[in-house]
Amino acid sequence: MNDTFDLRISESHIEVHKFHGGTILLCVIFALVLQAFLPVYIPKASVLDLPLLITIYFGLSRRNPSTGLLLGTFIGLLQDSLSKTPIGLFGIAKTVIGYLASSIGARLDTEHPLARFALTAAFFALHQGIVVLVQKLLLAQPQPWFTTRLLEACIVNAILGVFLYHFLDRLRKS
Amino acid sequence: MLQVLMLAVQIKRDSQGRLIRVWTVSAVSPVERSGAWGIGKVRDAWRHYFALSDTARQNEELIRENGQLKLEIMQLQSKSAEADRLASLLNFKQKQAKVPMVLARVIGSSADANSAVVYLDQGLHEGIRKNMGVITPEGVVGKVIESYGDTSQVLLLTDRDSGVSAMIADSRIHGQVGGMGEPLLDMKHVGADEEVKIGDRVVTSGMDRIFPKDLPVGTISQVKPGTAFKQLRVRPSANIERLEEVIVLLTTDPLTLKQEAPAAGNAAVTPPSSAQPISGLTNTKPAEKHP
């Protein structure tokens, strides 16, 4: 694994990572269950957005915008159905994130931890922005654009993302 | 595009995509239930066999007893205050009716970090319906917003969309207590000229027809002047951030604290799935029969 932050112009140099059958589905289910389960025992864990981290990781790894978009939609809709939000709110946000992550993954090498940290933080902020925008425009539910809790959550998720992605790298087909 | 249309349909029809939610919750809740069961077993084993077996057990007993006593004190205080205020107006010889309730375990929380929602391990099969009140012996927790076969979804008091009709216990000043997405609650509609001080107890007013009157909601923790209304922050009585077991009031009929009640009941020790009457609460309508 290349440990340098390698920005490459040619897409042909970017490796598309494959995973064993069922890995993505299992990771998605595990992330959703943990997301719904952890805060009961560790209240601080509610700042995590594991489904988002999974969307970003597999988007960046698979590097196929169609797959990323569909994966984002699937994860977002599942998250919606486990929340009190209207079905589609997180679906829309994660569809966009899945598409963008896989598009960026197809252009940049995103293996370096710093790159992963920055991308996860940026995607988290964008995801939150889309959620708030949809809530304001479509649902007429005013929500704050920025809170300190959100900043904390952004940093915590970005740090966790770096470690989680490193672990998920081991699930790739060699 | 499809999701935007779905959102529009849900808002237009006031529908919440129940079918998709039922599928997902049905798929996920057994895993959560198993997890909760597993963690409970491991924790029990640790507490009872590896770490101070007797002390842990005694501690549990004392916490339970403490909860019962708090509930009893609350009911006695309420009875006394209400008797003073309304003795000449009310007939305290109301026939005692039993209010069914059920103890439920918290098995999961919302997959959305922005909302304060938990899942319980009891649902339609135990008679839990939408808009039923959820409490602990310490105070109000929230209300049921969705009920499935063996699971129900509870909107906690700390959620931004949550609200309960409340009043200051001593002065009887009415207001609306709601969540702000953080541990403290917000009390609205209390006039700027009203006298409220830090430490005042806030209790339910019963006006929302979900919670009985005089259940503890919290205590005033911040008071700031405002132009028309005071800005009040309330610290919840119930430990909403660390809920493990809650009581669901199995009725959506208006409730009121009854006047002549036996000692506080065994609310905190009632095993799950057995609906028991909560002592001190009477139902103003005949008890609803849930299939």
Boltz contact constraints between the chains, C-beta under 6 A:
constraints:
  - contact:
      token1: [A, 32]
      token2: [B, 111]
      max_distance: 6.0
  - contact:
      token1: [A, 33]
      token2: [B, 28]
      max_distance: 6.0
  - contact:
      token1: [A, 33]
      token2: [B, 31]
      max_distance: 6.0
  - contact:
      token1: [A, 35]
      token2: [B, 111]
      max_distance: 6.0
  - contact:
      token1: [A, 36]
      token2: [B, 108]
      max_distance: 6.0
  - contact:
      token1: [A, 36]
      token2: [B, 109]
      max_distance: 6.0
  - contact:
      token1: [A, 36]
      token2: [B, 111]
      max_distance: 6.0
  - contact:
      token1: [A, 37]
      token2: [B, 32]
      max_distance: 6.0
  - contact:
      token1: [A, 37]
      token2: [B, 35]
      max_distance: 6.0
  - contact:
      token1: [A, 37]
      token2: [B, 108]
      max_distance: 6.0
  - contact:
      token1: [A, 39]
      token2: [B, 109]
      max_distance: 6.0
  - contact:
      token1: [A, 40]
      token2: [B, 106]
      max_distance: 6.0
  - contact:
      token1: [A, 40]
      token2: [B, 109]
      max_distance: 6.0
  - contact:
      token1: [A, 43]
      token2: [B, 241]
      max_distance: 6.0
  - contact:
      token1: [A, 46]
      token2: [B, 113]
      max_distance: 6.0
  - contact:
      token1: [A, 49]
      token2: [B, 113]
      max_distance: 6.0
  - contact:
      token1: [A, 78]
      token2: [B, 24]
      max_distance: 6.0
  - contact:
      token1: [A, 79]
      token2: [B, 111]
      max_distance: 6.0
  - contact:
      token1: [A, 81]
      token2: [B, 20]
      max_distance: 6.0
  - contact:
      token1: [A, 81]
      token2: [B, 21]
      max_distance: 6.0
  - contact:
      token1: [A, 81]
      token2: [B, 24]
      max_distance: 6.0
  - contact:
      token1: [A, 82]
      token2: [B, 24]
      max_distance: 6.0
  - contact:
      token1: [A, 82]
      token2: [B, 111]
      max_distance: 6.0
  - contact:
      token1: [A, 83]
      token2: [B, 110]
      max_distance: 6.0
  - contact:
      token1: [A, 83]
      token2: [B, 111]
      max_distance: 6.0
  - contact:
      token1: [A, 83]
      token2: [B, 112]
      max_distance: 6.0
  - contact:
      token1: [A, 83]
      token2: [B, 115]
      max_distance: 6.0
  - contact:
      token1: [A, 84]
      token2: [B, 115]
      max_distance: 6.0
  - contact:
      token1: [A, 84]
      token2: [B, 117]
      max_distance: 6.0
  - contact:
      token1: [A, 85]
      token2: [B, 112]
      max_distance: 6.0
  - contact:
      token1: [A, 86]
      token2: [B, 7]
      max_distance: 6.0
  - contact:
      token1: [A, 86]
      token2: [B, 10]
      max_distance: 6.0
  - contact:
      token1: [A, 87]
      token2: [B, 6]
      max_distance: 6.0
  - contact:
      token1: [A, 87]
      token2: [B, 17]
      max_distance: 6.0
  - contact:
      token1: [A, 87]
      token2: [B, 20]
      max_distance: 6.0
  - contact:
      token1: [A, 88]
      token2: [B, 3]
      max_distance: 6.0
  - contact:
      token1: [A, 88]
      token2: [B, 6]
      max_distance: 6.0
  - contact:
      token1: [A, 88]
      token2: [B, 7]
      max_distance: 6.0
  - contact:
      token1: [A, 91]
      token2: [B, 3]
      max_distance: 6.0
  - contact:
      token1: [A, 92]
      token2: [B, 3]
      max_distance: 6.0
  - contact:
      token1: [A, 138]
      token2: [B, 7]
      max_distance: 6.0
